[in-house]
Amino acid sequence: MAAPPIDFLAPGTAPALALLGTRISGLVLIAPTLSARTIPARHRAALVLLLTALLAPVALLSLKNPARITPESMLAEMVIGFTLGLGAAVIVAGAEAAGESIANQIGLSGAAILDPLNNTSVPALGQFMQLIAVTLLLVSDLHLVLLDALVASTRVAPLGEPIALVGGLRVAADTASTLFALGLRLAAPVMAVVLIGNVALAVLGRAAPQLQVLAVAFPLQIGLGLLALAASLPFVLTWFTGWAGTYDALSNRIMSAFLAGG
């Protein structure tokens, strides 16, 4: 069924559109690729306006009470949009953390390159894992998942409705543990292989003191790490193809905390 036309003169329509734009702005601030510094600000502003116009009919139909613009409502909408993009951002950051952990373990932490998305200098393996994660998310319809989350959020959290800000922010801060756990899980195979290699070198050094262990440890550590990364990469890529389940779990947990008592 087609949505009814928007009556811009109806009470509460203009404030509702402003609140919807604020929610979408929160998403654009953190969502992967949308928040990249290489995207001009005017392009992101145009995207916010476009999405506001497209999602306005659905958002207005979900209103329970006439929307009002207050500092509390604007902050609530910004936080809700930020939450919707945080789940995807945590997954990408977890991949980057895995690459940085691998680089530190195998001795490539000094090989830094420019991150084209955030305009910062990061280890080469961290950048490699980040770009792989972003590519797989885009191939797996990241933009459609985020749009679906926006539409669903207008139903479960209508524009202008109060939320439990403190409790939701506390749960959102706890997602940092998820980021590090994800990074450690993705980097675990390589770290295990490098650890075994270091133990073997230590035993070899004790068994043959005349062997210059330090002369072979560094290149051997890098070689083992890169081979283990190449061997484990297909399994990592397979995990990323099902990223939507992890995103739903993270976003639903944080959103439920915001809505509890709101």
C-alpha positions as CSV (number, residue, x, y, z in Angstrom):
1,M,0.0,0.0,0.0
2,A,1.4,3.4,-1.0
3,A,2.1,5.9,1.8
4,P,-0.1,8.9,2.0
5,P,1.4,12.2,0.8
6,I,3.1,14.4,3.4
7,D,1.2,17.4,4.6
8,F,4.0,19.8,5.5
9,L,1.4,22.2,7.1
10,A,0.1,19.5,9.5
11,P,1.0,20.1,13.2
12,G,4.2,18.4,14.1
13,T,5.4,17.5,10.5
14,A,8.2,20.0,10.3
15,P,9.6,19.1,13.8
16,A,9.3,15.4,12.9
17,L,11.3,15.9,9.7
18,A,14.0,17.8,11.7
19,L,14.2,14.9,14.2
20,L,14.4,12.3,11.5
21,G,17.2,14.2,9.8
22,T,19.0,14.3,13.2
23,R,18.7,10.6,13.6
24,I,20.0,10.0,10.1
25,S,22.9,12.4,10.8
26,G,23.9,10.3,13.8
27,L,24.0,7.2,11.6
28,V,26.1,9.0,9.0
29,L,28.6,10.2,11.6
30,I,29.8,6.7,12.4
31,A,28.6,4.2,9.8
32,P,31.5,2.6,7.8
33,T,32.2,4.4,4.5
34,L,29.6,7.0,5.2
35,S,31.7,8.6,7.9
36,A,34.9,8.5,5.8
37,R,36.7,11.8,5.8
38,T,37.3,11.5,2.0
39,I,33.5,12.1,1.5
40,P,32.9,15.9,1.2
41,A,30.6,17.3,3.9
42,R,28.2,18.7,1.3
43,H,27.7,15.2,-0.1
44,R,26.9,13.8,3.3
45,A,24.5,16.6,4.0
46,A,22.8,15.9,0.6
47,L,22.6,12.2,1.6
48,V,20.9,13.1,4.9
49,L,18.4,15.3,3.1
50,L,17.7,12.5,0.6
51,L,17.2,9.8,3.2
52,T,15.0,12.2,5.3
53,A,12.7,12.7,2.3
54,L,12.6,9.0,1.4
55,L,11.9,7.8,5.0
56,A,9.6,10.6,6.0
57,P,6.3,8.8,5.1
58,V,7.2,5.8,7.2
59,A,8.4,7.8,10.1
60,L,5.3,10.1,10.2
61,L,3.0,7.1,10.1
62,S,4.8,5.7,13.2
63,L,4.3,8.8,15.3
64,K,2.3,8.3,18.5
65,N,2.3,11.9,19.6
66,P,3.0,15.2,17.7
67,A,6.8,15.7,17.6
68,R,8.4,18.6,19.4
69,I,11.9,19.9,19.0
70,T,13.7,20.1,22.4
71,P,17.3,19.7,23.4
72,E,16.4,16.3,24.9
73,S,14.6,15.1,21.8
74,M,17.4,16.2,19.5
75,L,20.0,14.5,21.6
76,A,17.9,11.3,21.8
77,E,17.6,11.2,18.0
78,M,21.3,11.7,17.5
79,V,22.1,9.0,19.9
80,I,19.6,6.5,18.3
81,G,21.2,7.1,14.9
82,F,24.6,6.8,16.3
83,T,23.6,3.4,17.8
84,L,22.4,2.2,14.5
85,G,25.8,2.8,12.9
86,L,27.8,1.7,15.9
87,G,27.1,-2.0,15.3
88,A,28.7,-1.9,11.8
89,A,31.5,0.3,13.0
90,V,32.4,-2.1,15.7
91,I,32.7,-5.0,13.2
92,V,35.1,-2.9,11.0
93,A,37.1,-1.7,14.0
94,G,37.4,-5.3,15.2
95,A,38.9,-6.3,11.9
96,E,41.3,-3.4,12.1
97,A,42.2,-4.3,15.7
98,A,42.9,-7.9,14.6
99,G,45.3,-6.6,11.9
100,E,47.1,-4.4,14.3
101,S,47.4,-7.3,16.8
102,I,48.9,-9.5,14.1
103,A,51.3,-6.7,13.1
104,N,52.5,-6.3,16.7
105,Q,53.0,-10.1,17.1
106,I,55.0,-10.7,14.0
107,G,57.0,-7.5,14.1
108,L,55.4,-5.4,11.4
109,S,53.9,-2.7,13.6
110,G,56.4,-0.2,12.2
111,A,55.2,-0.7,8.6
112,A,52.5,2.0,8.7
113,I,50.6,3.4,5.7
114,L,47.9,6.1,5.2
115,D,44.4,5.1,5.9
116,P,42.4,6.6,3.0
117,L,39.0,6.3,4.9
118,N,40.1,8.1,8.1
119,N,43.2,10.0,6.8
120,T,45.3,8.5,9.6
121,S,48.5,6.4,9.7
122,V,47.9,2.8,10.7
123,P,49.9,-0.5,10.5
124,A,49.7,-2.0,7.0
125,L,48.1,-5.2,8.2
126,G,45.5,-3.2,10.2
127,Q,44.6,-1.3,7.0
128,F,44.5,-4.5,5.0
129,M,42.0,-6.1,7.4
130,Q,39.9,-3.0,7.6
131,L,39.6,-2.7,3.8
132,I,38.7,-6.4,3.5
133,A,36.0,-5.9,6.2
134,V,34.5,-2.8,4.5
135,T,34.6,-4.5,1.1
136,L,32.8,-7.6,2.4
137,L,30.2,-5.5,4.2
138,L,29.4,-3.5,1.1
139,V,29.2,-6.7,-1.0
140,S,26.8,-8.0,1.7
141,D,24.5,-5.0,1.3
142,L,25.7,-2.9,4.2
143,H,23.7,0.1,2.8
144,L,20.4,-1.9,2.7
145,V,20.9,-3.3,6.2
146,L,21.4,0.2,7.6
147,L,18.4,1.5,5.7
148,D,16.3,-1.4,7.1
149,A,17.6,-0.6,10.6
150,L,16.5,3.1,10.1
151,V,13.0,2.1,9.1
152,A,12.7,-0.4,11.9
153,S,13.9,2.2,14.4
154,T,11.1,4.6,13.5
155,R,8.6,1.9,14.5
156,V,10.2,0.7,17.8
157,A,11.4,4.2,18.8
158,P,9.0,6.8,17.2
159,L,10.4,10.3,16.7
160,G,10.5,12.5,19.7
161,E,9.7,9.8,22.2
162,P,11.9,9.8,25.4
163,I,14.6,7.2,25.9
164,A,16.7,6.0,28.8
165,L,19.8,7.9,27.9
166,V,22.1,6.9,30.8
167,G,21.4,3.2,30.7
168,G,21.7,3.0,26.9
169,L,25.0,4.9,26.9
170,R,26.3,2.5,29.5
171,V,25.5,-0.5,27.3
172,A,26.9,1.3,24.3
173,A,30.2,1.8,26.1
174,D,30.3,-1.9,26.9
175,T,30.6,-2.6,23.1
176,A,34.3,-1.8,23.5
177,S,34.7,-5.3,25.0
178,T,33.0,-6.7,21.9
179,L,35.4,-4.9,19.7
180,F,38.5,-6.3,21.4
181,A,37.0,-9.7,21.7
182,L,36.3,-9.8,18.0
183,G,39.8,-8.5,17.1
184,L,41.3,-11.2,19.3
185,R,39.1,-13.9,17.8
186,L,40.1,-13.0,14.3
187,A,43.8,-12.7,15.2
188,A,43.9,-15.8,17.4
189,P,45.1,-18.3,14.7
190,V,48.1,-16.2,13.6
191,M,49.0,-15.4,17.2
192,A,48.9,-19.1,18.2
193,V,51.2,-20.0,15.3
194,V,53.7,-17.2,16.1
195,L,53.6,-18.2,19.8
196,I,54.4,-21.8,18.9
197,G,57.2,-20.6,16.6
198,N,58.7,-18.5,19.4
199,V,58.6,-21.4,21.8
200,A,60.3,-23.7,19.3
201,L,63.0,-21.1,18.7
202,A,63.5,-20.8,22.5
203,V,63.9,-24.6,22.9
204,L,66.3,-24.6,19.9
205,G,68.3,-21.9,21.4
206,R,68.7,-23.8,24.6
207,A,69.6,-27.0,22.8
208,A,72.1,-25.4,20.5
209,P,73.6,-22.3,22.2
210,Q,76.0,-21.7,19.3
211,L,73.1,-21.0,17.0
212,Q,72.4,-17.3,16.5
213,V,68.7,-17.5,17.3
214,L,68.2,-13.7,17.1
215,A,69.5,-13.7,13.5
216,V,66.8,-16.0,12.3
217,A,64.0,-15.2,14.8
218,F,62.8,-12.0,13.2
219,P,62.5,-13.2,9.5
220,L,61.1,-16.5,10.7
221,Q,58.5,-14.8,12.9
222,I,57.4,-12.6,10.0
223,G,57.3,-15.5,7.6
224,L,55.3,-17.7,9.9
225,G,52.8,-14.9,10.7
226,L,52.2,-14.1,7.0
227,L,51.7,-17.8,6.1
228,A,49.3,-18.3,9.0
229,L,47.4,-15.2,8.0
230,A,47.1,-16.4,4.4
231,A,45.9,-19.8,5.7
232,S,43.3,-18.4,8.1
233,L,42.1,-15.6,5.8
234,P,39.4,-17.7,4.0
235,F,37.9,-18.6,7.4
236,V,37.9,-14.9,8.4
237,L,36.2,-14.0,5.1
238,T,33.6,-16.7,5.7
239,W,32.8,-15.2,9.1
240,F,32.3,-11.7,7.6
241,T,29.7,-13.0,5.2
242,G,27.4,-13.5,8.2
243,W,28.1,-10.1,9.7
244,A,24.4,-9.1,9.8
245,G,23.7,-11.4,12.7
246,T,26.4,-9.8,14.8
247,Y,25.2,-6.4,13.8
248,D,21.6,-7.2,14.7
249,A,22.7,-8.5,18.1
250,L,24.8,-5.5,19.0
251,S,22.2,-2.9,17.8
252,N,19.2,-4.7,19.4
253,R,21.1,-4.9,22.8
254,I,21.9,-1.2,22.8
255,M,18.5,-0.1,21.5
256,S,16.7,-2.2,24.1
257,A,18.7,-0.5,26.8
258,F,17.7,2.9,25.4
259,L,14.0,2.0,25.2
260,A,13.9,0.4,28.7
261,G,12.2,2.9,30.9
262,G,12.0,5.5,28.1
